[in-house]
Amino acid sequence: MRLPPFQYLEPINVEEALSMIATHKEKIKIVAGGTEVLNHMKLRLIEPAFVMNIGNLPSLDRVDINDTEIVIGANTRLKDIARAPLVNKRFKAISEAASQVASPTITNMATVGGNLLQNTRCMYYDQSGMVLNGLERCHKRGGTVCLAVKGSNRCFSVYQGDMAPALIAFDARCVLEKKGSTRTVPITELFTGTGITPLAIGADELLTKIIIPKPKTLCGSAYRKLRLRGSVDYPLASAAAFVSVTNDRKDTTCRLVIGAAGASPKVIDGPSGEADVEKMVQRAYEQTEGVNNLQLPGAYRRKMVSVLAKRAIAAAMDGIKEGM
Ligand SMILES: Cc1cc2nc3c(=O)[nH]c(=O)nc-3n(C[C@H](O)[C@H](O)[C@H](O)COP(=O)(O)OP(=O)(O)OC[C@H]3O[C@@H](n4cnc5c(N)ncnc54)[C@H](O)[C@@H]3O)c2cc1C
C-alpha cells in the first residue's frame, strides 16, 4: 500500500513545531514513531496535507527524575521505558505495559506520546478498503451506521493502548503545549469517552511530557493483558492495578484501570480488602463494553477483563509484600 501525497515538515525545536501546528492546524499530522500514523495514511483513514516529524526532537526524549516525580519526554521510545531500571523497580505496571506493547520492532520506534494518543480501533474501521468493500460507511468513517451494533446511533470503537491504563493507575499527568500557552492535565482528561473522536487534544497542541508522581507510601503495581499472539498483538482486555498502604499499615487502597473496555480506559477506585476486591472486579465487568468488534467475542473479553483485574490486583498486593 502506498502513502498518499503530503508535504514533509521537520522542525528543529519545540518552538518551531508549535508554530507549524499553529499555522496548519487540522491540515497537519504529527508523526513521532509513525507506527500508527503511517498505517492510517496507507489505509486512507487520514490524508493530511502536511506531515510533521517530531521523532528527532532531542528535548522530547529525556527522562528526568527529581524528589517528587519522574518526567518522561513524549518521544521516549517504549523499549527505553521497558528497560529503565527505576521504572521497573518503582513503577512496575508501567514497565510491564511498555514491555508488552506489540513487538520489539514496533517498540524500538514507538513513543510513549504516540502510544497514549493512538486512535480507537474496530474491525469495521482500521481495515483496508478491500476488506470493507461493499460495506456501508460507519459513524467513525463519516457515515450514519454502526456495523458492530446494528441500529446503534453511536460508535463502539475500542481504545487499545497499553500505556494509558498503567500511567493512569499512578495518577500521571501530561503537559500539552501550544503557541503561547501550556496546560498540565491528568491523563484521564486526554480521553473524551466517545468512539468517533476519542482524544481531547487540540489540533494546535503538542504533548511534550508525562509526569508521574512518586508514590509517598508503600505500594505495589501490576499490568495484565490478554492478546491472541504474545509476540505482537494489541490488548483485547487489560487491567492495571496500583495498591498502596498507609505508613501505619492500617489502610490499603487500590486503583484499578481497565483497558480495551470501551472508547477510553476506565478507572475504578476503592479500598482493597478481600470483599472490596470482589466489588471492584464486578464493577470492572459491568463497565466493560462487550461488543463483537475485535478479534475475540465481546462477552469473552468482558469476562477476561474481570479475570485480569483480579490478577493485576493480586500481583500488585504481592509487590507491596516484597516491599515490606
Ligand atoms: C503491528 C502493530 C501492533 C501494535 N500493538 C500494539 C499494542 O500491543 N499495544 C499498544 O498500545 N499499541 C500497539 N500498536 C499501536 C502503536 O503503534 C503504538 O501504540 C505506538 O506506541 C504508537 O507510537 P508512535 O510513536 O509510533 O505513534 P505515531 O504513529 O507517530 O502517532 C500516533 C498518534 O499520536 C499522535 N502524536 C504522536 N506524538 C504526539 C505528540 N507528542 N503530540 C501530539 N500528538 C502526537 C500522532 O499524530 C498520531 O495521531 C501496534 C501497532 C502495530 C502496527
The ligand as a Tripos MOL2 file, in Angstrom:
@<TRIPOS>MOLECULE
LIG
   53    58     1     0     0
SMALL
NO_CHARGES

@<TRIPOS>ATOM
      1 C1          1.5440   -4.4500   14.4380 C.3       1 LIG1
      2 C2          1.2130   -3.4370   15.4790 C.ar      1 LIG1
      3 C3          0.9470   -3.8600   16.7610 C.ar      1 LIG1
      4 C4          0.6240   -2.9290   17.7600 C.ar      1 LIG1
      5 N1          0.3890   -3.3940   19.0070 N.ar      1 LIG1
      6 C5          0.1320   -2.5050   19.9990 C.ar      1 LIG1
      7 C6         -0.0370   -2.9760   21.3380 C.ar      1 LIG1
      8 O1          0.0740   -4.1590   21.6360 O.2       1 LIG1
      9 N2         -0.3290   -2.0580   22.3010 N.ar      1 LIG1
     10 C7         -0.4230   -0.7090   22.0200 C.ar      1 LIG1
     11 O2         -0.6650    0.0650   22.9340 O.2       1 LIG1
     12 N3         -0.2650   -0.2580   20.7580 N.ar      1 LIG1
     13 C8          0.0230   -1.1020   19.7480 C.ar      1 LIG1
     14 N4          0.2230   -0.6360   18.4810 N.ar      1 LIG1
     15 C9         -0.1020    0.7830   18.1770 C.3       1 LIG1
     16 C10         1.0170    1.8290   18.0530 C.3       1 LIG1
     17 O3          1.9140    1.5050   17.0640 O.3       1 LIG1
     18 C11         1.7340    2.0610   19.3180 C.3       1 LIG1
     19 O4          0.7850    2.3680   20.2790 O.3       1 LIG1
     20 C12         2.7930    3.1500   19.3120 C.3       1 LIG1
     21 O5          3.2120    3.3560   20.6490 O.3       1 LIG1
     22 C13         2.4090    4.4740   18.7230 C.3       1 LIG1
     23 O6          3.5200    5.3410   18.9070 O.3       1 LIG1
     24 P1          4.1940    6.1170   17.6940 P.3       1 LIG1
     25 O7          5.2600    6.9860   18.2660 O.co2     1 LIG1
     26 O8          4.6110    5.1960   16.6110 O.co2     1 LIG1
     27 O9          2.9450    6.9880   17.2500 O.3       1 LIG1
     28 P2          2.6380    7.7210   15.8860 P.3       1 LIG1
     29 O10         2.1480    6.7440   14.8830 O.co2     1 LIG1
     30 O11         3.7740    8.5850   15.4790 O.co2     1 LIG1
     31 O12         1.4370    8.6520   16.3950 O.3       1 LIG1
     32 C14         0.2400    8.1220   16.9220 C.3       1 LIG1
     33 C15        -0.7460    9.2760   17.1620 C.3       1 LIG1
     34 O13        -0.2610   10.1540   18.1650 O.3       1 LIG1
     35 C16        -0.0930   11.4790   17.6600 C.3       1 LIG1
     36 N5          1.1000   12.0000   18.3210 N.ar      1 LIG1
     37 C17         2.2700   11.3470   18.4980 C.ar      1 LIG1
     38 N6          3.1010   12.0770   19.2700 N.ar      1 LIG1
     39 C18         2.4330   13.2100   19.5740 C.ar      1 LIG1
     40 C19         2.7520   14.3480   20.3620 C.ar      1 LIG1
     41 N7          3.9290   14.4530   21.0170 N.pl3     1 LIG1
     42 N8          1.8430   15.3390   20.4820 N.ar      1 LIG1
     43 C20         0.6420   15.2450   19.8460 C.ar      1 LIG1
     44 N9          0.2770   14.1840   19.0910 N.ar      1 LIG1
     45 C21         1.1650   13.1770   18.9660 C.ar      1 LIG1
     46 C22         0.0080   11.3330   16.1570 C.3       1 LIG1
     47 O14        -0.3950   12.4960   15.4570 O.3       1 LIG1
     48 C23        -0.9550   10.1700   15.9370 C.3       1 LIG1
     49 O15        -2.2690   10.6310   15.9240 O.3       1 LIG1
     50 C24         0.5680   -1.5240   17.4560 C.ar      1 LIG1
     51 C25         0.8350   -1.1100   16.1510 C.ar      1 LIG1
     52 C26         1.1640   -2.0360   15.1800 C.ar      1 LIG1
     53 C27         1.4780   -1.5240   13.7910 C.3       1 LIG1
@<TRIPOS>BOND
     1     1     2 1
     2     2     3 ar
     3     2    52 ar
     4     3     4 ar
     5     4     5 ar
     6     4    50 ar
     7     5     6 ar
     8     6     7 ar
     9     6    13 1
    10     7     8 2
    11     7     9 ar
    12     9    10 ar
    13    10    11 2
    14    10    12 ar
    15    12    13 ar
    16    13    14 ar
    17    14    15 1
    18    14    50 ar
    19    15    16 1
    20    16    17 1
    21    16    18 1
    22    18    19 1
    23    18    20 1
    24    20    21 1
    25    20    22 1
    26    22    23 1
    27    23    24 1
    28    24    25 2
    29    24    26 1
    30    24    27 1
    31    27    28 1
    32    28    29 2
    33    28    30 1
    34    28    31 1
    35    31    32 1
    36    32    33 1
    37    33    34 1
    38    33    48 1
    39    34    35 1
    40    35    36 1
    41    35    46 1
    42    36    37 ar
    43    36    45 ar
    44    37    38 ar
    45    38    39 ar
    46    39    40 ar
    47    39    45 ar
    48    40    41 1
    49    40    42 ar
    50    42    43 ar
    51    43    44 ar
    52    44    45 ar
    53    46    47 1
    54    46    48 1
    55    48    49 1
    56    50    51 ar
    57    51    52 ar
    58    52    53 1
@<TRIPOS>SUBSTRUCTURE
     1 LIG1         1 GROUP 0 **** ****
